Amino acid sequence: GGLEPVDGVIITDFDRAAPRGVGNVKVAGNYAADMLPNMRSKEQGFPIGLYLDAATQTCVEEFSTSNFVGIDSVNKKYVTPKSSSVLPSITNKSLMTIAEDEGFTVEARDIPIEEMDTFDEVLAFGTAVVFFPV
């Protein structure tokens, strides 16, 4: 066995967190912004939604309730968004350490949406979610 990938959708008609907002802290209000888009995504058959940055809608930020990582296995890269609107994650920090230990280059940076096609795998993960392929 193994984890089966799920289909995700890019949410373009809502923002998860505002620039200079409180997306980088764990407060209940941060989850409220995702309630309606999450419900709509699930109605369309997508169990998870991906948010882009609110300012330009051009860079990956994070999934509905999970962090984002893109894996480029050919070039051995672990790529995760660096954004002041994303909650710092001990799970992500731990996975970055493991990736480095396994010889991957870890990059925390802006990820243009066009770069999604270059990843061999995309993962969603968090403390409560563990992780799963998207």
N, C-alpha and C positions, 0 to 999 in steps of 0.2 A: 503494500500500500504506500500511500503518500498523500499529500494534500492535493486536492483537485483545484485547478485555477477557477476563479469566478470572473464573470464579465463585469466590467466597470464602465461608468459613463463620466464624461467630463461635464461638470455643472457650469454652465455659462450664464445662467440668468439669475444667479444668487452669489453673494460673497459670504465666505465663512467668517472672515475676520477683516476688520478695517485697518488700513495703515494707521499706525500710532494708536491702535486700539489695545485690547487686552487678550488677543489671541495667544499670547505667549505665557499666559498664566492659567492655572487650572481653576476655573470658576464655572458654575452651572450655566451661566448665561452664554458661554461659548458654545455649548451644545444646542441651545435653543435655536440659533441661526440655521442649524442644519435640519431641523425637524421637518419642515415642509418640503425642501428639496429631497431629503432622504426618502420621505414617503412617496413622492412622485417618481423618484428613480426606481424604487422597489415595484411600484405599479407597472412600470415599463419593463420589468424583468432584470434590473440591475441592482444587485445587493449592496453595491458600494459606489460612492461617487467621489470624483477627484475634483478638488478646487484649484483654480489658478489664482495668482496674486490679484488682489482687488484693484490695485492701482492701474495695471496695464492689461490684465487678462492674457499675458503672454508667457508666464513662467509657472511651473508646477509649485504648489504649496504643500498640500497634504490631502489625504482622504478624509471622508466625512468625520470619522472618529479615530483615525489611525495615521501614523507617520507613513511617508513614502520613501522607498529606496528603489533605484534602478541599478541593475547588475549588467555590466558589460563583461561577459566571461572571456571573450577573446583578448581584450586588453587588460583584463583583471582589474576592473574598476568597480567600486561601490560608490554610487552617487546619490546624495541626499540633499534636499533643499536647505539653503541657509536663508532664513527669513525671520525677521523680528515678530512676525505674526504667528509663528509656529511654536507650540509648547516644547521646551527642551525636554528630551526624553532620555531617561536612564536606559531604556531598552535600546534605543538607537545608539547611544554611546557605547553600550556593551557590544552590540553587533559591529560597530566600527572597529573596536579593539580586536574582535575575533577575525574580521575581514583582513585587518592589517597583519595579524598573526598568520593568516593563510596566504599572505603574499599579495593581497589586493591593495591598490592605491585607493585611499579614501578621499573623496572630494565632497565637501559641504559647500555648495555654491548655487547660484541661480541655474535653473534647468529650463531652458526654453521648451515650450510644448513640442516643437518640431523634433526635439532630441528623443522623444519617447520611442520613435521607430528604431533607434540605435541600440536599445537595451534588449538583451536576451531574455531578461526576466524583470518583472516589476512586482514588488512585494508591498503589502500593507501590514503594519504591525503596531502594536502598542501593548501596554502592560496588561490590559484586560483581554485584548484580542489575540495575543501571542503573535503569530504572523501567518499570512497565507498569500499564495500567488494570485495575481490579478491578470 
